[in-house]
Amino acid sequence: MEPTMRALMAFLFVLVAVVSNAAIAQSPAESSTTQLAAQGMQLDLQKPFKTRSPWRLVVTEGAPTKDYGDNDAPGALTLCLHKGPSGACLAKPVTPSLRPATPDDPDAFARVFENRTGQNNNQETRFITDGPLRGSVISAEPQQSAPFGYWIVVSKRSGGGAYRQVLRFVSATRYGDGNPLAVIDAEMPTIQQRLGLWKPGQPLPTPADRDKPCTRPTLKHSALWCE
């Protein structure tokens, strides 16, 4: 495999794992990747990664399924790498195991992160593409009992390639509290503070990709609100 492709594969492992296991709720930061999968499209990898061969990532989605709440959920994803404009898939489907790579390994996908949630309680799994948490995966999972907040979990990639949990706490955000922000956006000041990336008195970390800018950010019971 070309050296550039090895770096590319490591990057794609992260995107593929998040897309194939994320809840439907999402932020614009990762919507392009999810849209790629949902529409059965392909991504040209040659130009952005400067590969010698015309590599393409092709993602197609199967028939819709039902989640654990009997709600409609996206179908299974099929992921393939192609070295040219046509030909057979050169990568095996994503597998649940992860082991150290060897020089003789075939060109294949490996799962580095997995998280499953429903879609009816504002839960979300998000891959962070920029900012101080770039490369991290953050999930908001609803509690099953009062006060009906969310478990906020931050995972970062470890030296072995897989993601490991580095932070977990109960949100100040409550289900149905009227905050129009996504749970992860509302909890971002607390997330960054607990990881030593933000301190009170500094500008509040606000979501950049919104229809309306957060011109008057404020904290209410430690959660971010945009007035």
HELIX and SHEET records of a PDB file:
HELIX    1   1 PRO A    3  ASN A   21  1                                  19    
HELIX    2   2 PRO A   28  ALA A   38  1                                  11    
HELIX    3   3 GLN A   46  PHE A   49  1                                   4    
HELIX    4   4 VAL A  183  ALA A  186  1                                   4    
HELIX    5   5 MET A  188  ARG A  194  1                                   7    
SHEET    1   A 3 GLN A  42  ASP A  44  0                                        
SHEET    2   A 3 ARG A  56  GLU A  61 -1                                        
SHEET    3   A 3 LEU A  77  HIS A  82 -1                                        
SHEET    1   B 2 THR A  65  LYS A  66  0                                        
SHEET    2   B 2 ASP A  72  ALA A  73 -1                                        
SHEET    1   C 4 GLU A 124  PHE A 127  0                                        
SHEET    2   C 4 VAL A 137  PRO A 142 -1                                        
SHEET    3   C 4 TYR A 150  ARG A 157 -1                                        
SHEET    4   C 4 TYR A 163  VAL A 170 -1                                        
SHEET    1   D 2 PRO A 217  LYS A 220  0                                        
SHEET    2   D 2 ALA A 223  CYS A 226 -1                                        
END                                                                             
